[in-house]
Amino acid sequence: MSNSLVFLTTLIVNGLGQATPSQLDDWSLITAKNGDRLAITRQKDTNHNLVYRCFREGQRGCAFILQPELRCRHGKSYPTLVSNGKRSQLINAICAQKDATYNLVMKDYKTMQRLILDSNHLGIAIPLAQGQFRTVTFPVKGALNAFKSVAP
């Protein structure tokens, strides 16, 4: 795993600081304790989240992070199939684990951004054991304004 992804995975699992998020269309805007800004959308009636997080520390940029309520092995790469209804793309993700929290950091930032900005919904299929898949879908209306709101 690259040094920048190791750094990202360390920062991703920090606790959030802002008690009341502001809402922008389908996105909740939150500030983490360390000053990072996040835009979060979630699958209806679940705890699955798609997070757009911009890192303040070290000017490391932004990342898309999937929180699918699945266990994964820290540092391992997992393939995901991401679709916006118009296009689909295979995007690898790196597992970031701290205690009982698991995140998948999407490695292809530009493709994720294009897929999200080109639709009002996004679906992600994650392969599981024994040929099964977990599919999560997210409403992403207002993504451009949400991304602009949290970007450094």
N, C-alpha and C positions, 0 to 999 in steps of 0.2 A: 504494500500500500504506500502511496506517495506521502511525503511529509505533510503536504497541505491537507490531504484527506485525513491523516491521523489528527492533525490540529482541529479540523472541522468536527470530527467525531467527538473529540474531547469537549468542544464548546457546545455541541448540539444538546447534550444531556444536562446542561445547567438548568436550574429552576427558573421559572418565569417570575417577573417582578410586579408587573402591573395588575392590580386586582380587577379592574373593570376594563375590558377591551373595548375599543371603538369599532363600529361596524361600517364596512364599505361594500355594498352589494353582498356577495356571497362570502366575503373575507372578514375575519376578525383581525384587528391590528393590535399588537401587544409589544411591550418593551420588556426584555429580559433584565434580570438583576444586574448583569454586567454592561447594559446599555445596548445590546444587540436588538434590532427591530425585527419583528416577525409578522407575516401575514398568514393566517391559518384558515383553511376551509375544511369542512368535515363532511363525511358521508352521513346522510340523514339517518337518524335513529341508531347510530353506532358511535364508537369512539375512534374510528379510523380518521386520521388527519393527513392532510397534505400541507406542508409548511414551506413557506418561502422565507428564508432567514438570511439577513444581512449582518455580517460580522464587523463589529467596530474594532475589536482588538487586532492590531497588526494590519489593518486594512486588507483583510483576506477576501473581500468580495461577498457574494451571495451564493446560496445553494438551495436546491429543492430537496426536501426531506419527507419521506413517506413514513408515517407511523401507522402500520397496518395491524397492530395487536397480534403480531406473530413473533415467535422466537427465531433468532438467527444466531450465527456464530460470528463474534466480533472480528472484524477485519476481512471476513470472507466476502467474495463477490457473488451476487445473485442476479440472474437475468430477469427482467420484467418486460412485459409487452404493454406499451402505453398507446392508447387510442383516443382520438377526440371526435370520432364519428366520421371524419373525412379522411384521416390518415392514421396509420399505425406505425410504431417504430419499436424495435428492440432496444432497450436501454438497460445497461448494467447498473447495479446499485451495490454499495458497500455497507455492510452491517456495522452499526455503531451501538454497542451495548454498555450500559452502566447499571449495575444492580439488576432490577427486573424491568428496566426500560430498554426497548429495542427500537432502533431507527434504521431506515434504509436511505442512505445518501445517494441520490441519483447522480451518476457520473457525467452524463451528457447534458450540461446546463443549457446550451443553446437549443438543442432539440426539444427539451422539456418546455422551455419558454415559448418556442414557436407553436408547439401543440396546444399549450394552454391559451395563448393569445388568439388562436385561430378558431375558438369554439367557446360555448358556454357550459360545456361539461367535459370531463376527462375520465377515462376508465383505465385501470391498471390491473393486469393479471400477473399474479405471482405464483410460480410453480411450487408445489408442496411435495411431500413424500408420496410415493406410490402412484405417480401420474395424475394427482389431483391439482387443482388450482384454487387460489383465493382471488376473487375479483372484487375490487373496490372502485366505487364511482364517486366523483366529486363535482359539485356545482362550482364553476369558476368564473361566473359573470363578474365583471368589474376588475379582472386581474391586472390590467395595465395600470389603472389608478392605484390599486393596492400595492403593486410592485414599486411604483414611483413614490408612494408614501413611506415605504420602509427602506428604500435604497439609500446608501451613504451619499 
